Each structure stands twice: as structure tokens, then as C-alpha cells.
Amino acid sequence: MKKPSLSPLFSHVCKKAVFYLVTYFIALSLIFVIIRLMPGNPIEQLVARLVAGRRGRPVFGVDRLYLLFIEEFGLDKPMHEQYFIYMQNMLSSTINLLTFRICPVLQSANFGISIMYYPRTVMDIMTGKLLWSLSLLLPSIIIGFVVGNYLGAIAASKKGVMDNVVFNISLFLSNIPYYCLALILLFVFAFIWPVFPIGGGYSFGRAGFSLTLDWIIDYLYHYALPFLSLVLITIGGQAIGMRVMMIYELNSDYYVYSKQLGLSERKLVNYAYQNAILPQITGLALSFGSIFGGSLVTEIVFNYPGIGLALYNAILRHDYPLIQGCFALITLATLLANFLMDILYVFIDPRIRVVYAGEKA
């Protein structure tokens, strides 16, 4: 009797899931090791900050306070015990985040207590910063993908002056580092022509999110330069990729043969665009990590109150729990985006669906 075999699509999903889980495990391990190779003692900085306001008065029990914090943050344990506790906390927090249990997440996710913002929890800090980062990252990815692919397709199909202009501008934008474009925009539009503010997410004196019209206008005023520094590079990279793929499709055998049969060029260009967009979707998933990294650098340049700025300040002050939490969240988001794109690509590309259908048959 023949044993029932698993669906090829299900096997594909399982293999991808195992691959990304192993990658995530290795990334968490590297984060743990690299952070502890950093010079400096975060507990000494915490104790110094707590007793700084007692100048001129005797401070008793500083050594005892230091030992209490060492014990509270688990730094008195052997390194292998710290590692196992760290991995247990990271993996349990990741599971809580992936289950989308919104209310329990903030309570059960155990990324630890921040040293820099003691006694606030890391999850509380990241929750406040995450919305700022997503509001900057997601629109830049979506708009950059749509506009960039449209410009690349137009340049390849129209050719001539349009192609030269789009190609040269896109080539420049796609090869310029995120921080470099951010500094250029900052210098030009905040110093030479002070059209926009030099940084921040809102004007001094305002706090948090608000849905009032006045606050939204002020936020968009601060949002413009960080957004442009991300979306322009994304547009450039997508336009270059789409132009190359469209040129390949426009010179393919099916396009030339169909054109000789008398099919309308507009319809053929639409077919070519549908074929050319598929590799672009895959490329977007692969470039998500670099875009995310560019977003973090942009936040630092513009002092934008997101995850990137929080991570930068945590590194400067050796805040181990906050560094670990930020890196774990960034790694999880990057791997999850690539995993979902790998799965969706099976349904988007009909050629892959045919392969799986053939294997199942």
C-alpha cells in the first residue's frame, strides 16, 4: 500500500520555515556574542546616573547597589547560563509576537528591562518606537516599488530621451548610500534653503501621537526629508531592475513573434510588464533588509524617534537588553518579510504553480 505523500507546496513551506528558523537562531546567537564583546560596563553607567544627583552628600552602599543590579540583569551568572536564559527569553518573546495576541504580548514578551531607561521594559520602549519606524518604512517601500517599476517600464518601452533621463537618474539614486542622500537633503533643504526642519519627528513641546490636524501637519513637515531619503533610493533601484527585465522581455521570442502576428503593442507591453514584475517582487523581498537598514540610518541622521534612533542610543550606552530586543525585532521583521514573499511568490508566478501541480500529479 502506497503511503500518502505530503503536498509539494506544503513541503516547500516547511523547508522554508525550517531554513528561516535556523537563520533566526544563528542571528540571535551572534547578537548575544557581539554585544558582549563591546567595551564598557553598562551597570557602572546606570549606578553613576542614579547617584549623580547626590553630589556633595555621602552615598552609602554604592557597591551594594552595583551588585544588586548585576544580579538583577543576570550578569553575575556564567556566560553559558546567560546565553540559555537569553535564548529562552528571545524565543518565547518571538512566539508571543508571532501569535498576534496584542494585549498579552506587551505583558508576556520578555525582552527584559532596559538599563538606559530603567525601570522601563524593552518591549514598552520598542512598542512606542515601532509605529514611528513603520510609518516611515512601509510607505517608502510601497510607493518606491510602484513608482520605480512604472518608470522603469516606461523607460524601456519608450526609449530615447525618456530612457536616458530615467536610467541616469535611477543609476545615481540606486548607488548612493542612504546616509549620504540623507545628509545631502539635510544640507540643501534644512541649511542652505531652510524649507524643512533639521530633524525630529515633531516640533519641540509636542509629545506623542495625536490625530489633530495641527499635529498631523507638523508631523508631515518633519516627515518629508526622511521619507524622501528612503523613497528616492527605492525608486532608483526598482527602476533600474524593471528597465533591465523589460528590455529582456521586449526582445524575447514570444514578443517579436506576437508583434509580427499583428497584436497591439500596448497589449504586448502589458504582457511583458506582467512577466517582468515577477523577478522584481522577489528582488524586493531580498532587498528588504537593506531598505530596513537604510531606514535605521536615516532615523539616526534626522533624529527621527524610531527603532533606529533607539538602537543607536542603546549602543552608545551599552544597554544590552534594549540592543538585543531591537536587533531581534529587526531580524524577525526582515526574515518574516522574506518568508512571506517566498510563499506568496508560488501563488503569484503561474510557472511555479504549474511545477507544483505537475509534482502532485
C-alpha positions as CSV (number, residue, x, y, z in Angstrom):
1,M,0.0,0.0,0.0
2,K,1.4,3.3,-1.1
3,K,2.0,5.8,1.8
4,P,0.3,9.2,1.4
5,S,2.8,11.8,0.4
6,L,2.9,15.4,1.6
7,S,1.8,18.1,-0.8
8,P,4.8,19.6,-2.7
9,L,3.6,23.1,-1.7
10,F,3.4,22.1,2.0
11,S,6.9,20.6,1.8
12,H,8.1,23.8,0.2
13,V,6.6,25.9,3.1
14,C,8.1,23.6,5.7
15,K,11.6,23.7,4.2
16,K,11.5,27.5,4.0
17,A,10.2,27.7,7.6
18,V,13.0,25.5,8.9
19,F,15.6,27.5,6.9
20,Y,14.4,30.8,8.3
21,L,14.1,29.4,11.9
22,V,17.7,28.2,11.8
23,T,18.8,31.6,10.4
24,Y,16.9,33.4,13.1
25,F,18.5,31.2,15.8
26,I,22.0,31.9,14.4
27,A,21.3,35.6,14.2
28,L,20.2,35.7,17.8
29,S,23.3,33.8,18.9
30,L,25.6,36.3,17.0
31,I,23.7,39.2,18.6
32,F,24.4,37.8,22.1
33,V,28.1,37.3,21.4
34,I,28.8,40.6,19.6
35,I,27.0,42.7,22.2
36,R,29.2,41.2,25.0
37,L,32.3,41.9,23.1
38,M,31.6,45.6,23.3
39,P,34.0,47.5,25.7
40,G,32.5,49.2,28.8
41,N,30.3,48.3,31.7
42,P,26.6,49.3,31.4
43,I,25.9,48.7,35.2
44,E,28.6,51.2,36.2
45,Q,26.9,53.8,33.9
46,L,23.5,53.0,35.4
47,V,24.7,53.3,39.0
48,A,26.7,56.5,38.2
49,R,23.5,58.0,36.7
50,L,21.4,57.1,39.8
51,V,23.8,58.6,42.2
52,A,24.7,61.6,40.1
53,G,22.1,63.8,41.8
54,R,23.6,63.2,45.3
55,R,26.8,65.3,44.7
56,G,28.1,66.9,47.9
57,R,26.3,64.3,50.0
58,P,27.8,60.9,51.1
59,V,26.5,58.0,49.1
60,F,26.3,54.8,51.1
61,G,26.0,51.3,49.6
62,V,27.1,52.1,46.1
63,D,29.0,48.8,45.9
64,R,25.9,47.0,47.2
65,L,23.7,48.8,44.6
66,Y,26.1,47.8,41.9
67,L,26.0,44.1,42.9
68,L,22.1,44.3,43.1
69,F,21.9,45.5,39.5
70,I,24.5,42.9,38.4
71,E,22.3,40.2,39.9
72,E,19.0,41.7,38.6
73,F,20.2,41.8,35.0
74,G,21.7,38.3,35.3
75,L,25.3,39.4,34.6
76,D,26.6,37.6,37.6
77,K,25.9,34.2,36.1
78,P,28.3,32.2,33.9
79,M,28.3,33.1,30.2
80,H,26.6,29.8,29.1
81,E,23.8,30.3,31.6
82,Q,23.3,33.9,30.4
83,Y,23.1,32.5,26.9
84,F,20.4,29.9,27.6
85,I,18.3,32.4,29.6
86,Y,18.7,34.9,26.8
87,M,17.7,32.4,24.1
88,Q,14.7,31.3,26.2
89,N,13.5,34.9,26.6
90,M,14.1,35.7,23.0
91,L,12.3,32.7,21.6
92,S,9.4,33.0,24.0
93,S,9.0,36.6,23.1
94,T,9.2,35.9,19.4
95,I,6.4,33.3,19.7
96,N,4.3,35.8,21.6
97,L,4.8,38.4,18.9
98,L,4.1,35.9,16.0
99,T,0.8,34.8,17.6
100,F,-0.6,38.4,17.3
101,R,-2.0,38.3,20.8
102,I,-2.0,42.0,21.1
103,C,-2.8,42.5,24.8
104,P,-0.8,39.6,26.2
105,V,2.2,40.4,24.0
106,L,3.0,43.6,26.0
107,Q,3.0,41.6,29.2
108,S,4.4,38.3,28.3
109,A,7.1,39.3,25.8
110,N,10.2,39.1,27.9
111,F,12.9,41.1,26.2
112,G,13.9,42.3,29.7
113,I,14.3,45.7,31.4
114,S,16.2,48.5,29.8
115,I,19.4,49.6,31.5
116,M,19.3,53.1,29.9
117,Y,15.6,53.7,30.7
118,Y,15.5,51.7,34.0
119,P,12.9,50.5,35.2
120,R,11.0,50.6,31.8
121,T,10.8,47.3,29.9
122,V,12.4,46.9,26.5
123,M,9.0,45.9,25.0
124,D,7.4,49.1,26.3
125,I,10.1,51.2,24.7
126,M,10.0,49.3,21.4
127,T,6.2,49.5,21.2
128,G,6.4,53.3,21.4
129,K,9.1,53.5,18.7
130,L,7.8,50.8,16.3
131,L,4.9,52.8,15.0
132,W,7.2,55.7,14.0
133,S,9.5,53.3,12.1
134,L,6.7,51.6,10.3
135,S,5.1,54.9,9.3
136,L,8.4,55.8,7.6
137,L,9.4,52.4,6.2
138,L,6.2,50.9,4.7
139,P,5.1,54.0,2.6
140,S,8.6,54.4,1.2
141,I,8.7,50.7,0.2
142,I,5.2,50.7,-1.4
143,I,5.5,54.0,-3.2
144,G,9.1,53.3,-4.2
145,F,8.1,49.9,-5.6
146,V,5.1,51.1,-7.6
147,V,6.7,54.3,-8.9
148,G,10.1,52.8,-9.6
149,N,8.7,49.9,-11.6
150,Y,6.4,52.2,-13.6
151,L,9.3,54.5,-14.5
152,G,11.5,51.5,-15.5
153,A,8.8,50.0,-17.7
154,I,8.1,53.4,-19.4
155,A,11.8,54.0,-20.0
156,A,12.3,50.6,-21.6
157,S,9.3,50.8,-23.8
158,K,9.6,54.4,-24.9
159,K,13.4,54.5,-25.2
160,G,15.1,57.7,-26.5
161,V,15.3,60.7,-24.2
162,M,12.9,59.2,-21.7
163,D,15.1,56.2,-21.3
164,N,18.3,58.2,-20.9
165,V,16.9,60.5,-18.3
166,V,15.3,57.8,-16.2
167,F,18.3,55.5,-16.5
168,N,20.9,58.0,-15.5
169,I,18.9,59.5,-12.6
170,S,17.9,56.0,-11.3
171,L,21.5,54.8,-11.6
172,F,22.7,57.7,-9.5
173,L,20.0,57.2,-6.9
174,S,20.4,53.4,-6.7
175,N,24.1,53.6,-6.0
176,I,24.1,56.4,-3.4
177,P,24.2,55.3,0.3
178,Y,21.2,56.0,2.4
179,Y,23.1,58.2,4.9
180,C,24.7,60.1,2.0
181,L,21.4,61.1,0.4
182,A,20.0,61.9,3.8
183,L,22.9,64.3,4.6
184,I,22.6,65.9,1.1
185,L,18.9,66.5,1.6
186,L,19.5,67.8,5.1
187,F,22.2,70.2,4.0
188,V,20.3,71.5,1.0
189,F,16.8,71.8,2.3
190,A,17.5,72.4,6.0
191,F,20.6,74.6,6.0
192,I,21.0,76.3,2.6
193,W,17.3,76.6,1.9
194,P,15.7,76.1,5.3
195,V,12.4,74.7,4.0
196,F,12.2,71.8,6.4
197,P,13.4,71.2,10.0
198,I,16.8,69.7,10.6
199,G,15.4,66.7,12.5
200,G,12.9,65.2,14.9
201,G,9.5,63.7,14.5
202,Y,7.6,66.8,15.7
203,S,8.2,70.3,16.9
204,F,9.7,70.9,20.4
205,G,7.0,70.9,23.0
206,R,4.7,68.4,21.3
207,A,4.6,64.8,22.5
208,G,3.4,61.5,21.2
209,F,0.8,60.8,18.5
210,S,-2.3,62.9,18.1
211,L,-5.0,62.9,15.4
212,T,-5.4,66.7,15.4
213,L,-4.9,68.5,12.1
214,D,-2.3,70.8,13.6
215,W,-0.2,67.8,14.8
216,I,-0.5,65.9,11.5
217,I,0.7,68.9,9.5
218,D,3.6,69.4,11.9
219,Y,4.5,65.7,11.7
220,L,4.4,65.7,7.8
221,Y,6.6,68.7,7.9
222,H,9.3,66.7,9.8
223,Y,8.5,63.5,7.9
224,A,9.2,64.9,4.4
225,L,13.0,64.7,4.3
226,P,13.4,61.2,6.0
227,F,10.7,59.9,3.7
228,L,12.4,61.3,0.5
229,S,15.8,59.9,1.5
230,L,14.3,56.4,1.6
231,V,11.8,56.5,-1.3
232,L,14.1,58.1,-3.8
233,I,16.7,55.3,-3.4
234,T,14.0,52.7,-3.6
235,I,12.6,54.2,-6.8
236,G,16.1,54.3,-8.3
237,G,16.8,50.6,-7.5
238,Q,13.4,49.4,-8.7
239,A,13.5,51.5,-11.9
240,I,16.9,50.0,-12.9
241,G,15.7,46.5,-12.2
242,M,12.5,46.9,-14.1
243,R,14.2,48.5,-17.1
244,V,16.6,45.5,-17.4
245,M,13.7,43.0,-17.2
246,M,11.5,44.9,-19.6
247,I,14.3,45.1,-22.2
248,Y,14.7,41.4,-21.9
249,E,11.0,40.8,-22.3
250,L,10.7,43.2,-25.2
251,N,13.4,41.3,-27.1
252,S,12.1,37.8,-26.3
253,D,10.9,35.4,-29.0
254,Y,7.2,35.5,-27.9
255,Y,7.1,39.3,-28.0
256,V,8.7,39.5,-31.5
257,Y,6.5,36.7,-32.9
258,S,3.3,38.1,-31.4
259,K,4.1,41.6,-32.8
260,Q,4.6,40.1,-36.3
261,L,1.2,38.4,-35.9
262,G,-0.4,41.9,-35.6
263,L,-1.2,42.0,-31.8
264,S,-1.4,45.6,-30.5
265,E,1.8,46.9,-29.0
266,R,0.0,48.2,-25.9
267,K,-1.3,44.7,-25.1
268,L,2.1,43.2,-25.7
269,V,3.8,45.7,-23.4
270,N,1.2,44.8,-20.7
271,Y,2.1,41.1,-21.1
272,A,5.8,41.9,-20.9
273,Y,5.2,44.0,-17.8
274,Q,3.4,41.1,-16.1
275,N,6.4,38.8,-16.7
276,A,9.0,41.4,-15.8
277,I,7.3,42.3,-12.4
278,L,7.7,38.8,-11.0
279,P,11.5,38.9,-10.5
280,Q,11.1,42.4,-9.1
281,I,8.8,41.1,-6.4
282,T,11.5,38.6,-5.4
283,G,14.1,41.3,-5.5
284,L,12.0,43.4,-3.2
285,A,12.0,40.7,-0.6
286,L,15.8,40.2,-0.9
287,S,16.4,44.0,-0.6
288,F,14.0,44.4,2.4
289,G,17.0,44.0,4.7
290,S,19.0,46.8,3.1
291,I,15.9,49.1,3.0
292,F,15.3,48.4,6.7
293,G,18.9,49.1,7.4
294,G,18.7,52.3,5.4
295,S,15.6,53.3,7.5
296,L,17.6,52.9,10.7
297,V,20.5,55.0,9.4
298,T,18.0,57.7,8.2
299,E,16.4,57.8,11.6
300,I,19.8,58.5,13.2
301,V,20.7,61.3,10.7
302,F,17.4,63.0,11.1
303,N,17.0,62.3,14.8
304,Y,13.7,60.6,14.0
305,P,12.2,58.9,17.0
306,G,12.0,55.3,15.7
307,I,13.7,52.0,16.4
308,G,16.9,53.1,14.6
309,L,17.5,56.0,16.9
310,A,16.6,53.9,20.0
311,L,19.1,51.3,18.9
312,Y,21.8,53.9,18.3
313,N,21.4,55.4,21.8
314,A,21.3,51.9,23.3
315,I,24.6,51.0,21.7
316,L,26.2,54.3,22.9
317,R,25.1,53.5,26.5
318,H,25.7,49.7,26.3
319,D,22.1,48.9,27.1
320,Y,22.3,45.1,26.4
321,P,18.6,44.3,26.8
322,L,17.5,47.1,24.5
323,I,20.1,46.3,21.9
324,Q,19.1,42.6,22.0
325,G,15.4,43.5,21.7
326,C,15.9,45.9,18.8
327,F,18.1,43.6,16.8
328,A,15.8,40.6,17.5
329,L,12.8,42.7,16.2
330,I,14.7,43.9,13.1
331,T,15.9,40.4,12.3
332,L,12.5,38.9,12.8
333,A,10.8,41.5,10.6
334,T,13.4,41.0,7.8
335,L,13.2,37.2,7.8
336,L,9.4,37.2,8.1
337,A,9.1,39.5,5.1
338,N,11.3,37.3,3.0
339,F,9.5,34.1,4.2
340,L,6.1,35.5,3.3
341,M,7.4,36.7,-0.1
342,D,8.7,33.2,-0.8
343,I,5.3,31.7,-0.1
344,L,3.4,34.4,-2.0
345,Y,5.6,34.0,-5.0
346,V,4.3,30.5,-5.5
347,F,0.8,31.9,-6.0
348,I,1.9,34.9,-8.0
349,D,4.0,33.2,-10.6
350,P,1.9,30.7,-12.6
351,R,5.0,28.9,-13.8
352,I,5.8,27.8,-10.3
353,R,2.2,26.7,-9.7
354,V,2.4,24.5,-12.8
355,V,5.6,22.9,-11.4
356,Y,3.9,22.1,-8.1
357,A,0.8,20.9,-9.8
358,G,2.9,18.6,-12.0
359,E,4.7,17.1,-9.0
360,K,1.5,16.5,-7.2
361,A,0.0,14.7,-10.2
